[in-house]
Amino acid sequence: MMLALGMFVFMRQTLPYQSIRHDTDYNWPSNKRIGKRNAFQFTGPGDETITLTGALYPELTGGTLSLTALRLMAAGGRSWPLLDGYGLIYGMYVIQNVSETGSSLYPDGSPRKIDFTVTLTRVDESLVAMFGDLKEQVVTLVNKATGMLGAGNVL
């Protein structure tokens, strides 16, 4: 496993990215002063984005189905926990953008190679807020499962 975004796992069989870029902005607005340099004040962290880029070879790695799964997650309008292969928790992220370019096409028009870029943006305030969101999701799932069992359904 390279990364996991919610239940979607980035690995060779799905979306094996070749590069990862992690950008974090910090807010330092300035005030102009007469005869002096501007005064700066730290007002907190800004946007945090992760950009994954890579190339898929559908015969060997994931293909359009993996990209479609990410698009469906993005269309759901939810944030997802992002973890790396070492277990490091990055926070709660939304999928901002999924782009793909197909090349070296087969006669039927399907690509032999798919270059992709996925842009994720952090939306939680802190890891504490993230764990709160996860707890809410678990409680919802447990309640639904309990309701299904109570209705006589078998899992």
NUKERO-335988 format. One record per residue (C-alpha): residue number from 1; residue in three letters; x, y negated, z negated. Coordinates in steps of 0.5 Angstrom, whole numbers, plus 500, padded with zeros to 3 digits. Layout:
N
rec k=NUM&r=ALA&X=X&Y=Y&Z=Z
...
***
This chain:
155
rec k=1&r=MET&X=500&Y=500&Z=500
rec k=2&r=MET&X=503&Y=493&Z=502
rec k=3&r=LEU&X=497&Y=489&Z=499
rec k=4&r=ALA&X=490&Y=490&Z=497
rec k=5&r=LEU&X=484&Y=485&Z=498
rec k=6&r=GLY&X=478&Y=487&Z=494
rec k=7&r=MET&X=477&Y=494&Z=497
rec k=8&r=PHE&X=481&Y=493&Z=504
rec k=9&r=VAL&X=488&Y=496&Z=503
rec k=10&r=PHE&X=493&Y=493&Z=508
rec k=11&r=MET&X=498&Y=499&Z=510
rec k=12&r=ARG&X=500&Y=502&Z=516
rec k=13&r=GLN&X=494&Y=505&Z=518
rec k=14&r=THR&X=490&Y=499&Z=517
rec k=15&r=LEU&X=493&Y=492&Z=518
rec k=16&r=PRO&X=501&Y=493&Z=517
rec k=17&r=TYR&X=503&Y=486&Z=517
rec k=18&r=GLN&X=510&Y=484&Z=519
rec k=19&r=SER&X=511&Y=477&Z=515
rec k=20&r=ILE&X=508&Y=474&Z=510
rec k=21&r=ARG&X=508&Y=467&Z=508
rec k=22&r=HIS&X=506&Y=464&Z=501
rec k=23&r=ASP&X=504&Y=456&Z=501
rec k=24&r=THR&X=503&Y=453&Z=494
rec k=25&r=ASP&X=501&Y=445&Z=494
rec k=26&r=TYR&X=502&Y=441&Z=488
rec k=27&r=ASN&X=498&Y=434&Z=488
rec k=28&r=TRP&X=502&Y=428&Z=486
rec k=29&r=PRO&X=498&Y=422&Z=488
rec k=30&r=SER&X=502&Y=415&Z=488
rec k=31&r=ASN&X=501&Y=408&Z=486
rec k=32&r=LYS&X=504&Y=402&Z=489
rec k=33&r=ARG&X=508&Y=397&Z=485
rec k=34&r=ILE&X=510&Y=391&Z=486
rec k=35&r=GLY&X=518&Y=390&Z=487
rec k=36&r=LYS&X=519&Y=398&Z=484
rec k=37&r=ARG&X=518&Y=405&Z=487
rec k=38&r=ASN&X=511&Y=408&Z=487
rec k=39&r=ALA&X=509&Y=411&Z=481
rec k=40&r=PHE&X=507&Y=418&Z=482
rec k=41&r=GLN&X=503&Y=422&Z=477
rec k=42&r=PHE&X=502&Y=430&Z=477
rec k=43&r=THR&X=494&Y=431&Z=478
rec k=44&r=GLY&X=495&Y=439&Z=478
rec k=45&r=PRO&X=496&Y=445&Z=483
rec k=46&r=GLY&X=493&Y=444&Z=490
rec k=47&r=ASP&X=491&Y=449&Z=495
rec k=48&r=GLU&X=495&Y=456&Z=495
rec k=49&r=THR&X=495&Y=460&Z=502
rec k=50&r=ILE&X=497&Y=466&Z=504
rec k=51&r=THR&X=498&Y=468&Z=512
rec k=52&r=LEU&X=499&Y=475&Z=514
rec k=53&r=THR&X=502&Y=476&Z=521
rec k=54&r=GLY&X=503&Y=482&Z=525
rec k=55&r=ALA&X=502&Y=487&Z=531
rec k=56&r=LEU&X=498&Y=493&Z=532
rec k=57&r=TYR&X=499&Y=498&Z=536
rec k=58&r=PRO&X=492&Y=502&Z=536
rec k=59&r=GLU&X=495&Y=509&Z=538
rec k=60&r=LEU&X=500&Y=508&Z=532
rec k=61&r=THR&X=497&Y=503&Z=527
rec k=62&r=GLY&X=490&Y=500&Z=525
rec k=63&r=GLY&X=486&Y=497&Z=531
rec k=64&r=THR&X=480&Y=493&Z=532
rec k=65&r=LEU&X=476&Y=496&Z=527
rec k=66&r=SER&X=481&Y=494&Z=521
rec k=67&r=LEU&X=480&Y=487&Z=524
rec k=68&r=THR&X=472&Y=488&Z=524
rec k=69&r=ALA&X=472&Y=490&Z=517
rec k=70&r=LEU&X=476&Y=484&Z=515
rec k=71&r=ARG&X=471&Y=479&Z=519
rec k=72&r=LEU&X=465&Y=483&Z=516
rec k=73&r=MET&X=468&Y=481&Z=509
rec k=74&r=ALA&X=469&Y=474&Z=511
rec k=75&r=ALA&X=462&Y=473&Z=513
rec k=76&r=GLY&X=460&Y=476&Z=507
rec k=77&r=GLY&X=462&Y=469&Z=504
rec k=78&r=ARG&X=465&Y=472&Z=497
rec k=79&r=SER&X=472&Y=472&Z=494
rec k=80&r=TRP&X=476&Y=478&Z=493
rec k=81&r=PRO&X=482&Y=480&Z=488
rec k=82&r=LEU&X=489&Y=480&Z=492
rec k=83&r=LEU&X=494&Y=485&Z=489
rec k=84&r=ASP&X=501&Y=487&Z=492
rec k=85&r=GLY&X=504&Y=494&Z=492
rec k=86&r=TYR&X=507&Y=493&Z=486
rec k=87&r=GLY&X=501&Y=491&Z=482
rec k=88&r=LEU&X=502&Y=483&Z=482
rec k=89&r=ILE&X=496&Y=480&Z=482
rec k=90&r=TYR&X=495&Y=474&Z=486
rec k=91&r=GLY&X=488&Y=471&Z=484
rec k=92&r=MET&X=482&Y=471&Z=488
rec k=93&r=TYR&X=482&Y=469&Z=495
rec k=94&r=VAL&X=477&Y=468&Z=501
rec k=95&r=ILE&X=479&Y=470&Z=508
rec k=96&r=GLN&X=479&Y=463&Z=512
rec k=97&r=ASN&X=481&Y=465&Z=519
rec k=98&r=VAL&X=482&Y=472&Z=523
rec k=99&r=SER&X=485&Y=471&Z=530
rec k=100&r=GLU&X=488&Y=476&Z=534
rec k=101&r=THR&X=491&Y=477&Z=541
rec k=102&r=GLY&X=490&Y=483&Z=545
rec k=103&r=SER&X=496&Y=484&Z=551
rec k=104&r=SER&X=498&Y=490&Z=555
rec k=105&r=LEU&X=491&Y=492&Z=557
rec k=106&r=TYR&X=489&Y=499&Z=559
rec k=107&r=PRO&X=485&Y=500&Z=565
rec k=108&r=ASP&X=478&Y=499&Z=561
rec k=109&r=GLY&X=481&Y=493&Z=558
rec k=110&r=SER&X=482&Y=495&Z=551
rec k=111&r=PRO&X=489&Y=493&Z=548
rec k=112&r=ARG&X=495&Y=497&Z=547
rec k=113&r=LYS&X=498&Y=491&Z=543
rec k=114&r=ILE&X=494&Y=487&Z=538
rec k=115&r=ASP&X=498&Y=481&Z=535
rec k=116&r=PHE&X=494&Y=478&Z=529
rec k=117&r=THR&X=494&Y=473&Z=524
rec k=118&r=VAL&X=490&Y=473&Z=517
rec k=119&r=THR&X=489&Y=467&Z=513
rec k=120&r=LEU&X=487&Y=467&Z=506
rec k=121&r=THR&X=486&Y=461&Z=501
rec k=122&r=ARG&X=486&Y=462&Z=493
rec k=123&r=VAL&X=479&Y=460&Z=490
rec k=124&r=ASP&X=480&Y=461&Z=483
rec k=125&r=GLU&X=482&Y=456&Z=477
rec k=126&r=SER&X=487&Y=461&Z=474
rec k=127&r=LEU&X=488&Y=468&Z=473
rec k=128&r=VAL&X=483&Y=468&Z=467
rec k=129&r=ALA&X=477&Y=465&Z=471
rec k=130&r=MET&X=479&Y=471&Z=476
rec k=131&r=PHE&X=478&Y=476&Z=471
rec k=132&r=GLY&X=471&Y=473&Z=469
rec k=133&r=ASP&X=469&Y=474&Z=476
rec k=134&r=LEU&X=471&Y=481&Z=476
rec k=135&r=LYS&X=468&Y=483&Z=470
rec k=136&r=GLU&X=461&Y=480&Z=473
rec k=137&r=GLN&X=462&Y=484&Z=479
rec k=138&r=VAL&X=463&Y=490&Z=475
rec k=139&r=VAL&X=457&Y=489&Z=470
rec k=140&r=THR&X=453&Y=488&Z=477
rec k=141&r=LEU&X=455&Y=495&Z=479
rec k=142&r=VAL&X=454&Y=498&Z=473
rec k=143&r=ASN&X=447&Y=495&Z=472
rec k=144&r=LYS&X=446&Y=498&Z=479
rec k=145&r=ALA&X=448&Y=505&Z=478
rec k=146&r=THR&X=444&Y=505&Z=472
rec k=147&r=GLY&X=438&Y=503&Z=475
rec k=148&r=MET&X=439&Y=508&Z=481
rec k=149&r=LEU&X=440&Y=514&Z=476
rec k=150&r=GLY&X=434&Y=511&Z=472
rec k=151&r=ALA&X=430&Y=511&Z=478
rec k=152&r=GLY&X=431&Y=519&Z=479
rec k=153&r=ASN&X=437&Y=518&Z=484
rec k=154&r=VAL&X=443&Y=522&Z=484
rec k=155&r=LEU&X=449&Y=519&Z=486
***
